[in-house]
């Protein structure tokens, strides 16, 4: 980079009167490559649809290789659900997920009735509360890997108790106790209440037992994770209506109201500062509420909540207070910079206010993403069904699970457990990687097209002498010009981001393998690589955004726009850096506000309606927050791009005209000149 090139300012074309009206197609070759990628993806997808069977993926696979609810191997059409028997995903096909409500004394379990690889079994000593036909299990008498229970293999003996028997093996055998389940996509998962009750009656805990087994197979951490995620998933399924309703529906309403207020100049200061103070207040109030709840749980007689839950709630309260205090300090230190950002947001608000149709861009993006994802999902599901069903064998000595010195067991009773899994050949694996890359590229392309539409519309508004003449029709013309001339530029920028994201995915898979092999050096190296590529991805997105704005103004190709926008920002780094950073911070506050309000309403509703049915509200509330933040980010992205475009247009206008004949409002010019360099 030469000094002359870095210091050479933009020169306006002789007939410049705003974004060029004589546009031409940019980066056509990249658009053709993207279209070719879609054609190849369609070919792969049609091949998968023709050769595959989606039922193999969407319907559950039992331990014998049958697909429940289908006639894939044996006729299981009358048994559409899979009831899990062990933690290896081995299970049997049943007619319905069993519910023991009002069928047993506790309504959730019967430890004298076991589900096995050969159907329902009960010990000869009696004590069962359920009939043998309490759930209808498919006939496995002729299965190649069928295993049946006896009193010696699945019940109490002098050498071991039932949970440690060769058949049960603490959930790693071919039999497990009857309990209430809930169904998700044809899979029957045992409820948290049933698991806890079974452990209580048989006087064992899954976590402590697997610690003794970890030396044998290294599965202690796996079982801990399995128990944790099983409970989280159960809570999410129980609260699914509230999670999805508040996460998508309520957050959409709150986002729409917030954006509506942001586009009104006279309400902007109130909305932004009110959001800041309300967000801080919600963190402090959340901490206060969590502290009181933990205190009430701790002082209850008798105590009904576990100590770990009380400790976690107390820690959450302290963490919320710390975050609130940090927000107070940041707000005080950055109050002047926030005022600078407010002015940029006001200008973006004026643009959006004049072009109200621009708020439909996120809906267009969402519709395009959903449409592509539906097609992509169909292709992916059928491709996944091309895998081969193979048998896995697990040999596990139950005597090592007890952690106790027990009499020598009859080794003839110890048999390996079999279950089926899908394995994919090299062709299917490569095709799956290709489909994943197409997903990355297309998703980024759709986002880039939305950014380009906003950039073209806002640039037209900024460079209009009479901004009142700019209206929603400008958005329509911006859509037409983007689709007609600049899809290639969007394809170019999105391709670079997609390549980096795909590399990050490969690194993540390598990280997983390094962790499984406990290679610490490889883990550290890959972690550093992941961080570097994350930074590269963020830099590329920033460069792309400004390149799109440059293209929106001058109709130049991606590389030329990148170069011009880079040097433009380089020459105005202090001003652009400060205002862009703080403007982004203001928008983040808006996202947190929307997410916090949505999550707060969700928490109140879930605790009022479902508190007694959940292991913890933490899982549903966390997922609700993440969904709400994603929704707010989607809609606040319009303002983010509008602010970036206003800043980019302002400094470009200043360089081209040096204050003479400038298109910028004088108020914006004076204020940014005075405060833009502050950090």
VORO-337065 format. One record per residue (C-alpha): x, y, z; residue number from 0. Coordinates in Angstrom, 1 decimal, m for minus. Example, Ala and Ser with C-alpha at 12.3 -4.5 7.8 and 13.67 -1.06 7.14 Angstrom:
<rs>
12.3/m4.5/7.8/0
13.7/m1.1/7.1/1
</rs>
This chain:
<rs>
0.0/0.0/0.0/0
1.6/3.2/m1.2/1
1.2/6.5/0.7/2
m0.2/8.2/m2.4/3
m2.8/5.6/m2.8/4
m3.8/5.7/0.9/5
m4.0/9.5/1.0/6
m5.7/9.9/m2.4/7
m9.3/11.0/m1.7/8
m12.4/10.0/m3.6/9
m13.1/12.0/m6.7/10
m16.8/12.5/m7.7/11
m17.7/11.8/m11.3/12
m18.3/15.0/m13.3/13
m22.1/14.4/m13.5/14
m22.4/13.0/m9.9/15
m25.8/13.7/m8.5/16
m26.2/10.8/m6.0/17
m25.8/7.1/m6.6/18
m25.2/6.4/m10.3/19
m28.3/6.0/m12.5/20
m26.3/4.2/m15.2/21
m25.6/1.0/m13.4/22
m24.0/m2.1/m15.0/23
m23.8/m5.7/m14.0/24
m21.0/m6.4/m11.5/25
m19.2/m9.7/m10.8/26
m21.4/m11.8/m13.2/27
m18.9/m14.7/m13.1/28
m19.4/m15.2/m9.4/29
m23.2/m15.2/m9.9/30
m22.8/m17.9/m12.6/31
m20.7/m20.0/m10.2/32
m23.4/m19.7/m7.5/33
m26.0/m20.8/m10.0/34
m23.8/m23.7/m11.1/35
m23.4/m24.7/m7.4/36
m27.2/m24.7/m7.0/37
m27.6/m26.8/m10.2/38
m25.1/m29.4/m8.8/39
m26.8/m29.3/m5.4/40
m30.1/m30.0/m7.1/41
m28.5/m32.9/m9.0/42
m27.2/m34.4/m5.8/43
m30.5/m33.8/m4.1/44
m32.6/m35.4/m6.9/45
m30.2/m38.4/m6.8/46
m30.7/m38.7/m3.0/47
m34.5/m38.4/m3.3/48
m34.5/m41.1/m6.0/49
m32.2/m43.5/m4.2/50
m32.9/m42.8/m0.5/51
m35.8/m43.3/1.8/52
m36.5/m40.4/4.2/53
m38.1/m42.8/6.6/54
m34.7/m44.1/7.6/55
m33.8/m40.8/9.0/56
m37.1/m39.3/10.3/57
m38.4/m42.6/11.7/58
m36.6/m44.3/14.6/59
m34.2/m47.3/14.2/60
m34.5/m50.1/16.7/61
m31.7/m52.4/17.9/62
m32.4/m55.0/15.3/63
m32.3/m52.7/12.3/64
m36.0/m52.2/11.8/65
m37.5/m48.8/11.1/66
m40.4/m48.3/13.6/67
m43.7/m47.4/11.8/68
m42.5/m48.8/8.5/69
m42.1/m52.1/6.6/70
m38.4/m51.4/5.8/71
m37.1/m54.7/7.2/72
m39.8/m56.4/9.2/73
m43.4/m55.0/9.2/74
m43.4/m52.5/12.1/75
m46.3/m50.3/10.8/76
m48.3/m51.0/13.9/77
m45.4/m49.9/16.1/78
m44.5/m46.3/15.2/79
m42.6/m45.4/18.3/80
m39.1/m46.3/19.7/81
m38.9/m47.1/23.4/82
m35.2/m46.8/24.5/83
m33.7/m49.6/26.5/84
m30.1/m48.5/26.9/85
m27.9/m45.4/26.6/86
m26.4/m46.6/23.3/87
m29.7/m45.7/21.6/88
m30.8/m49.3/21.4/89
m34.5/m49.7/21.8/90
m37.7/m51.6/20.7/91
m40.6/m50.5/18.6/92
m43.9/m50.0/20.5/93
m47.4/m48.9/19.6/94
m47.3/m45.8/21.9/95
m45.1/m44.1/24.4/96
m46.1/m45.6/27.8/97
m47.7/m43.3/30.4/98
m48.1/m44.8/33.8/99
m50.3/m42.1/35.3/100
m52.9/m43.7/37.6/101
m51.5/m47.2/36.7/102
m48.9/m47.5/39.5/103
m48.7/m46.3/43.0/104
m46.4/m43.4/42.2/105
m47.9/m42.9/38.7/106
m44.4/m42.7/37.1/107
m42.6/m46.1/37.5/108
m42.7/m49.8/38.2/109
m39.2/m51.3/39.0/110
m40.6/m54.8/38.9/111
m41.5/m54.5/35.2/112
m38.7/m54.2/32.7/113
m38.6/m53.4/29.0/114
m36.1/m55.8/27.3/115
m34.8/m56.6/23.8/116
m37.4/m59.4/23.9/117
m40.4/m57.4/25.1/118
m41.8/m56.9/28.6/119
m40.4/m59.0/31.5/120
m41.2/m59.4/35.2/121
m39.3/m61.3/37.9/122
m40.7/m64.5/39.3/123
m40.7/m63.1/42.8/124
m43.7/m60.9/41.9/125
m44.3/m57.3/43.0/126
m45.2/m55.9/39.5/127
m47.9/m53.3/39.4/128
m48.3/m53.3/35.6/129
m49.7/m56.1/33.4/130
m47.3/m57.6/30.8/131
m49.3/m56.0/28.0/132
m49.2/m52.4/29.5/133
m47.4/m51.5/26.3/134
m47.5/m53.4/23.1/135
m44.0/m54.3/21.9/136
m43.2/m55.7/18.4/137
m42.3/m59.4/18.2/138
m38.5/m59.8/18.4/139
m38.4/m63.5/19.1/140
m36.8/m64.1/15.7/141
m34.4/m61.2/15.9/142
m30.7/m62.1/15.3/143
m29.5/m60.2/18.4/144
m32.5/m60.8/20.7/145
m31.6/m61.0/24.4/146
m34.1/m62.1/27.1/147
m34.1/m61.5/30.9/148
m34.1/m64.2/33.6/149
m34.0/m63.8/37.4/150
m30.2/m64.5/37.2/151
m29.5/m61.9/34.5/152
m31.8/m59.0/35.4/153
m32.9/m59.3/39.0/154
m31.3/m59.4/42.5/155
m28.8/m62.1/43.3/156
m26.2/m62.6/46.0/157
m23.6/m61.1/43.8/158
m25.4/m58.0/42.7/159
m28.6/m56.1/42.8/160
m30.8/m55.6/39.7/161
m29.4/m52.2/38.6/162
m25.9/m53.8/38.4/163
m27.1/m57.0/36.8/164
m25.8/m58.2/33.4/165
m29.1/m57.3/31.8/166
m29.6/m53.8/33.1/167
m26.0/m52.6/33.6/168
m27.1/m49.2/34.8/169
m28.7/m48.3/31.5/170
m26.0/m50.0/29.3/171
m27.7/m53.4/29.0/172
m30.6/m55.0/27.1/173
m33.2/m54.2/29.8/174
m34.5/m51.2/31.8/175
m37.3/m50.4/34.2/176
m40.8/m49.3/33.2/177
m41.4/m45.6/33.5/178
m43.5/m42.8/32.2/179
m42.3/m41.4/28.9/180
m43.0/m38.6/26.5/181
m42.7/m38.8/22.7/182
m40.7/m36.6/20.4/183
m40.6/m37.4/16.7/184
m41.5/m41.0/17.4/185
m38.9/m41.5/20.2/186
m40.0/m42.2/23.7/187
m37.9/m40.5/26.3/188
m38.3/m41.3/30.0/189
m39.4/m38.3/32.1/190
m37.1/m36.8/34.8/191
m39.6/m37.7/37.5/192
m39.6/m41.4/36.4/193
m35.8/m41.6/36.3/194
m35.5/m40.0/39.8/195
m38.1/m42.3/41.2/196
m36.4/m45.4/39.8/197
m33.1/m44.4/41.2/198
m34.7/m43.6/44.6/199
m36.5/m47.0/44.9/200
m33.4/m49.1/43.8/201
m31.0/m47.0/45.9/202
m28.5/m46.1/43.1/203
m27.5/m43.0/41.1/204
m26.6/m43.1/37.5/205
m23.8/m40.5/37.9/206
m22.0/m42.1/40.8/207
m22.3/m45.5/39.2/208
m20.8/m44.4/35.9/209
m17.8/m42.9/37.7/210
m16.8/m46.5/38.6/211
m17.3/m47.5/34.9/212
m15.3/m44.6/33.5/213
m12.0/m46.5/33.9/214
m13.4/m49.3/31.9/215
m14.9/m47.5/28.9/216
m14.4/m43.8/29.5/217
m18.1/m43.3/29.5/218
m18.6/m41.4/32.7/219
m18.6/m38.0/31.1/220
m20.9/m39.3/28.4/221
m23.5/m40.6/30.8/222
m23.3/m37.4/32.9/223
m23.9/m35.4/29.7/224
m26.7/m37.8/28.7/225
m28.5/m37.3/32.0/226
m28.1/m33.5/31.8/227
m29.3/m33.2/28.2/228
m32.1/m35.7/28.7/229
m33.5/m33.4/31.5/230
m33.0/m30.3/29.5/231
m34.7/m31.8/26.4/232
m37.6/m33.0/28.6/233
m38.0/m29.5/30.0/234
m37.9/m28.0/26.5/235
m40.5/m30.4/25.2/236
m42.8/m29.7/28.2/237
m42.5/m25.9/27.7/238
m42.2/m26.0/23.9/239
m45.4/m23.9/23.3/240
m44.1/m21.2/25.6/241
m40.5/m21.3/24.2/242
m41.6/m21.1/20.6/243
m44.5/m18.7/21.3/244
m42.5/m16.2/23.2/245
m39.2/m16.8/21.3/246
m40.7/m16.1/17.9/247
m44.1/m14.5/18.4/248
m43.6/m12.1/21.4/249
m40.1/m11.2/20.3/250
m41.4/m10.3/16.8/251
m44.0/m8.0/18.4/252
m41.4/m6.4/20.8/253
m38.9/m5.9/17.9/254
m41.6/m4.3/15.7/255
m42.6/m1.9/18.5/256
m38.9/m1.1/19.3/257
m38.1/m0.4/15.6/258
m41.3/1.7/15.2/259
m40.2/3.9/18.1/260
m36.6/4.1/16.8/261
m37.8/5.6/13.5/262
m39.5/8.4/15.3/263
m36.9/11.1/15.9/264
m38.7/12.7/18.9/265
m38.8/9.4/20.7/266
m35.3/8.2/19.9/267
m33.5/9.6/23.0/268
m36.3/8.4/25.3/269
m36.3/4.9/23.7/270
m32.5/4.4/23.6/271
m31.8/5.8/27.1/272
m34.9/4.2/28.5/273
m33.7/0.9/27.0/274
m30.3/1.3/28.6/275
m31.6/2.1/32.0/276
m34.4/m0.6/31.8/277
m31.8/m3.2/30.7/278
m29.6/m2.3/33.7/279
m32.6/m2.4/36.0/280
m33.7/m5.8/34.7/281
m30.2/m7.2/35.5/282
m30.4/m5.8/39.1/283
m34.0/m6.9/39.5/284
m33.2/m10.3/38.1/285
m30.4/m10.7/40.6/286
m32.6/m9.5/43.5/287
m35.4/m11.9/42.5/288
m33.0/m14.9/42.1/289
m31.4/m14.2/45.4/290
m34.8/m14.1/47.2/291
m35.8/m17.3/45.5/292
m32.6/m19.1/46.5/293
m33.0/m17.8/50.1/294
m36.6/m19.1/50.3/295
m35.5/m22.5/49.0/296
m32.7/m22.6/51.5/297
m34.9/m21.7/54.5/298
m37.8/m24.0/53.5/299
m38.7/m26.7/56.1/300
m38.4/m29.3/54.8/301
m36.0/m28.4/52.0/302
m37.5/m29.5/48.7/303
m34.9/m28.1/46.3/304
m31.4/m29.7/45.9/305
m28.4/m27.8/47.3/306
m26.8/m27.6/43.8/307
m29.8/m25.8/42.4/308
m29.8/m23.3/45.3/309
m26.1/m22.7/44.9/310
m26.5/m22.2/41.1/311
m29.4/m19.8/41.6/312
m27.3/m17.8/44.2/313
m24.4/m17.7/41.7/314
m26.7/m16.5/39.0/315
m28.0/m13.7/41.2/316
m24.4/m12.5/41.9/317
m23.5/m12.7/38.2/318
m26.6/m10.6/37.2/319
m25.5/m8.0/39.7/320
m22.0/m7.9/38.4/321
m23.2/m7.5/34.8/322
m25.5/m4.7/35.9/323
m22.7/m2.9/37.6/324
m20.5/m3.2/34.6/325
m23.2/m1.8/32.4/326
m23.5/1.2/34.7/327
m19.8/1.9/34.5/328
m19.8/1.6/30.7/329
m22.8/3.8/30.4/330
m21.1/6.6/32.4/331
m17.8/6.3/30.5/332
m19.4/6.3/27.1/333
m22.3/8.8/27.6/334
m20.8/11.4/25.1/335
m20.0/8.7/22.5/336
m23.6/7.4/22.9/337
m24.9/10.9/22.0/338
m22.7/10.8/18.8/339
m24.2/7.4/18.0/340
m27.7/8.7/18.6/341
m27.3/11.3/15.9/342
m26.3/8.6/13.4/343
m29.2/6.5/14.5/344
m31.5/9.6/14.0/345
m30.3/10.0/10.5/346
m30.9/6.3/9.8/347
m34.3/6.7/11.5/348
m35.1/9.6/9.2/349
m34.2/7.4/6.2/350
m36.4/4.5/7.5/351
m39.2/6.9/8.3/352
m39.2/8.2/4.7/353
m38.9/4.6/3.3/354
m41.1/2.6/5.6/355
m41.2/m0.3/3.1/356
m37.5/m0.9/3.9/357
m38.7/m2.7/7.1/358
m40.0/m5.5/4.9/359
m36.5/m6.5/3.9/360
m36.0/m8.8/6.9/361
m39.3/m10.6/6.0/362
m38.1/m11.1/2.4/363
m34.8/m12.5/3.7/364
m36.6/m14.7/6.2/365
m38.9/m16.0/3.4/366
m36.0/m16.7/1.1/367
m34.0/m18.5/3.9/368
m37.0/m20.6/4.8/369
m37.7/m21.6/1.2/370
m34.1/m22.6/0.6/371
m33.8/m24.4/3.9/372
m37.0/m26.5/3.2/373
m35.5/m27.7/m0.2/374
m32.0/m28.2/1.4/375
m33.5/m30.2/4.3/376
m35.4/m32.5/1.9/377
m32.1/m33.1/0.0/378
m30.1/m33.6/3.2/379
m32.6/m36.0/4.8/380
m32.7/m38.2/1.7/381
m28.9/m38.1/1.4/382
m28.5/m39.1/5.0/383
m30.8/m42.1/4.3/384
m28.2/m43.5/1.9/385
m26.1/m44.6/4.9/386
m25.6/m48.3/5.7/387
m27.1/m49.8/8.8/388
m24.4/m51.7/10.7/389
m24.3/m53.6/14.0/390
m22.3/m52.3/16.9/391
m21.3/m54.6/19.8/392
m20.5/m53.4/23.3/393
m19.0/m55.8/25.9/394
m19.3/m54.5/29.4/395
m18.6/m56.4/32.6/396
m21.2/m55.3/35.2/397
m19.0/m56.2/38.1/398
m16.9/m53.1/37.3/399
m19.9/m50.8/37.5/400
m20.5/m51.3/41.2/401
m17.3/m49.9/42.5/402
m17.5/m52.6/45.2/403
m15.7/m55.9/46.0/404
m18.3/m58.5/45.0/405
m18.1/m62.3/44.7/406
m16.9/m63.5/41.3/407
m19.8/m63.5/38.8/408
m20.7/m66.2/36.4/409
m19.0/m65.1/33.2/410
m21.5/m67.1/31.2/411
m24.1/m64.5/32.1/412
m22.1/m61.7/30.7/413
m23.0/m61.2/27.0/414
m22.3/m58.3/24.6/415
m25.1/m55.9/23.8/416
m25.8/m55.1/20.2/417
m27.5/m52.1/18.6/418
m27.7/m50.6/15.1/419
m26.3/m47.3/13.7/420
m26.0/m45.6/10.3/421
m22.5/m45.4/8.7/422
m21.9/m43.4/5.5/423
m19.5/m44.2/2.7/424
m17.0/m41.7/1.2/425
m19.5/m40.5/m1.6/426
m22.3/m39.7/0.9/427
m19.8/m38.0/3.2/428
m18.5/m35.7/0.4/429
m21.9/m34.9/m0.8/430
m23.0/m33.9/2.7/431
m20.0/m31.6/3.0/432
m21.0/m30.1/m0.4/433
m24.6/m29.5/0.7/434
m23.3/m27.9/3.9/435
m21.1/m25.5/2.0/436
m24.1/m24.6/m0.3/437
m26.1/m23.8/2.9/438
m23.3/m21.5/4.2/439
m23.0/m19.8/0.8/440
m26.7/m19.4/0.1/441
m27.5/m18.2/3.7/442
m24.8/m15.5/3.5/443
m25.9/m14.6/m0.1/444
m29.4/m13.9/1.1/445
m28.2/m11.7/3.9/446
m25.9/m9.9/1.5/447
m28.7/m9.2/m0.9/448
m30.7/m7.7/1.9/449
m27.7/m5.5/2.9/450
m27.3/m4.4/m0.7/451
m31.0/m3.4/m1.0/452
m30.8/m1.3/2.2/453
m27.5/0.3/1.1/454
m28.9/1.3/m2.3/455
m32.0/2.7/m0.8/456
m30.3/4.7/2.0/457
m27.6/6.0/m0.3/458
m30.3/7.3/m2.6/459
m31.9/9.0/0.4/460
m28.7/10.5/1.7/461
m27.7/12.0/m1.7/462
m31.1/13.4/m2.4/463
m31.2/17.3/m2.3/464
m34.8/17.1/m1.2/465
m35.1/14.1/1.1/466
m38.9/14.5/1.3/467
m39.1/13.3/m2.3/468
m37.7/9.9/m1.3/469
m40.3/7.4/m0.3/470
m41.1/3.7/m0.3/471
m41.0/3.5/m4.1/472
m37.2/4.0/m3.6/473
m37.0/0.7/m1.9/474
m38.8/m1.0/m4.8/475
m36.4/0.5/m7.3/476
m33.5/m0.6/m5.0/477
m34.7/m4.1/m5.1/478
m35.0/m4.0/m8.8/479
m31.5/m2.6/m9.3/480
m29.9/m5.0/m6.8/481
m31.5/m8.0/m8.5/482
m30.7/m6.8/m12.0/483
m27.1/m5.5/m11.5/484
m25.5/m6.5/m8.2/485
m26.3/m10.1/m7.4/486
m22.8/m11.1/m8.6/487
m21.2/m8.8/m6.0/488
m23.4/m10.3/m3.3/489
m22.3/m13.8/m4.4/490
m18.7/m12.8/m4.3/491
m18.7/m11.4/m0.8/492
m20.9/m14.2/0.6/493
m18.5/m16.8/m1.0/494
m15.6/m15.5/1.0/495
m17.5/m15.7/4.2/496
m18.8/m19.1/3.4/497
m15.3/m20.4/2.8/498
m14.2/m19.2/6.2/499
m17.2/m20.6/7.9/500
m16.7/m24.0/6.2/501
m13.0/m24.0/7.4/502
m14.3/m23.2/10.9/503
m16.6/m26.2/10.7/504
m13.7/m28.5/9.7/505
m11.6/m27.2/12.5/506
m14.5/m27.8/14.9/507
m14.7/m31.5/13.8/508
m10.9/m31.8/14.3/509
m11.3/m30.2/17.8/510
m13.9/m32.9/18.6/511
m11.5/m35.7/17.5/512
m8.6/m34.1/19.4/513
m10.8/m34.0/22.6/514
m11.8/m37.6/22.1/515
m8.2/m38.7/21.9/516
m7.2/m36.4/24.7/517
m4.5/m34.7/22.6/518
m4.1/m31.5/24.5/519
m1.5/m30.0/22.2/520
m3.7/m30.5/19.2/521
m6.7/m29.0/21.2/522
m4.7/m25.8/22.0/523
m3.5/m25.4/18.4/524
m6.9/m26.0/16.9/525
m8.5/m23.6/19.4/526
m6.1/m20.9/18.3/527
m6.9/m21.6/14.7/528
m10.6/m21.4/15.5/529
m10.1/m18.0/17.1/530
m8.1/m16.7/14.2/531
m10.7/m17.7/11.6/532
m13.5/m16.3/13.8/533
m11.6/m12.9/13.7/534
m11.1/m13.3/10.0/535
m14.9/m14.0/9.5/536
m15.7/m10.8/11.4/537
m13.3/m8.8/9.4/538
m14.7/m10.1/6.1/539
m18.2/m9.3/7.1/540
m17.2/m5.7/8.0/541
m15.3/m5.3/4.7/542
m18.2/m6.8/2.7/543
m20.7/m4.5/4.3/544
m18.7/m1.4/3.3/545
m18.0/m2.9/m0.2/546
m21.7/m3.3/m0.7/547
m22.2/0.4/0.2/548
m19.5/1.5/m2.2/549
m21.1/m0.6/m4.9/550
m24.5/0.9/m4.1/551
m23.1/4.4/m4.7/552
m20.8/3.9/m7.7/553
m21.9/0.5/m9.2/554
m18.4/m0.8/m9.1/555
m17.3/m4.5/m8.8/556
m16.6/m6.2/m5.5/557
m12.8/m6.0/m5.6/558
m12.8/m2.4/m6.7/559
m15.4/m1.5/m4.0/560
m13.4/m3.3/m1.3/561
m10.3/m1.4/m2.2/562
m12.0/2.0/m2.4/563
m14.0/1.4/0.9/564
m10.9/0.2/2.7/565
m8.9/3.3/1.9/566
m11.9/5.5/2.6/567
m12.2/4.0/6.1/568
m8.4/4.0/6.6/569
m8.3/7.8/5.9/570
m11.2/8.4/8.4/571
m10.4/5.6/10.9/572
m10.8/7.6/14.1/573
m14.1/9.0/13.2/574
m15.6/6.0/11.6/575
m14.2/3.6/14.2/576
m15.6/5.5/17.2/577
m19.1/6.2/15.8/578
m19.5/2.7/14.2/579
m18.4/1.1/17.5/580
m20.8/3.1/19.6/581
m23.6/2.8/17.1/582
m23.3/m0.9/17.2/583
m23.3/m0.8/21.0/584
m26.5/1.1/21.0/585
m28.1/m1.5/18.7/586
m26.8/m4.3/20.9/587
m28.5/m2.6/23.8/588
m31.7/m2.7/21.7/589
m31.2/m6.4/21.1/590
m30.6/m7.1/24.7/591
m33.7/m5.0/25.7/592
m35.9/m6.9/23.2/593
m34.5/m10.3/24.4/594
m34.7/m9.4/28.1/595
m38.3/m8.2/27.8/596
m39.3/m11.3/25.9/597
m37.4/m13.6/28.3/598
m38.9/m11.9/31.3/599
m42.5/m12.5/30.0/600
m41.6/m16.1/29.2/601
m40.1/m16.7/32.6/602
m43.2/m15.4/34.4/603
m45.5/m17.5/32.2/604
m43.5/m20.7/32.5/605
m43.1/m20.4/36.3/606
m46.7/m19.7/36.7/607
m48.0/m22.5/34.5/608
m45.3/m25.2/34.4/609
m43.0/m24.8/37.4/610
m44.1/m28.1/39.0/611
m43.7/m30.0/35.8/612
m40.1/m28.9/35.0/613
m36.7/m30.0/36.4/614
m35.5/m26.4/35.9/615
m36.8/m23.4/34.1/616
m33.2/m22.6/33.1/617
m33.3/m24.6/29.8/618
m36.5/m23.2/28.4/619
m35.7/m19.6/29.5/620
m32.2/m19.8/27.9/621
m33.5/m21.1/24.6/622
m36.2/m18.4/24.6/623
m33.6/m15.7/25.1/624
m31.4/m17.1/22.3/625
m34.4/m17.2/19.9/626
m35.5/m13.7/20.9/627
m31.9/m12.4/20.4/628
m31.8/m14.0/17.0/629
m35.1/m12.4/16.0/630
m34.1/m9.0/17.3/631
m30.7/m9.2/15.5/632
m32.6/m10.0/12.2/633
m34.7/m6.9/12.5/634
m32.1/m4.5/14.0/635
m29.9/m5.5/11.1/636
m31.9/m3.0/8.9/637
m30.9/m0.2/11.2/638
m27.3/m1.4/11.5/639
m26.9/m1.4/7.7/640
m28.7/2.0/7.5/641
m26.3/3.6/10.1/642
m23.2/2.2/8.3/643
m24.5/3.5/5.0/644
m25.2/7.0/6.4/645
m21.6/7.1/7.9/646
m20.0/5.8/4.7/647
m22.0/8.3/2.5/648
m21.1/11.2/4.8/649
m17.4/10.7/4.7/650
m17.5/9.9/0.9/651
m19.5/13.1/0.4/652
m17.1/15.1/2.5/653
m14.1/13.8/0.5/654
m15.7/14.4/m2.8/655
m17.0/17.9/m2.2/656
m14.9/19.1/0.8/657
m17.9/20.8/2.3/658
m18.8/22.7/m0.9/659
m22.1/21.5/m2.3/660
m22.2/18.7/0.3/661
m25.3/16.6/0.5/662
m25.0/16.0/4.3/663
m27.2/17.8/6.8/664
m25.2/20.6/8.4/665
m26.2/19.4/11.9/666
m24.7/15.9/11.2/667
m21.6/17.5/9.7/668
m20.9/19.8/12.7/669
m21.6/17.2/15.3/670
m19.5/14.4/13.8/671
m16.6/16.8/13.2/672
m16.8/17.8/16.9/673
m17.2/14.4/18.5/674
m16.3/11.8/16.0/675
m12.7/11.4/17.0/676
m13.6/10.7/20.7/677
m13.0/7.1/21.8/678
</rs>
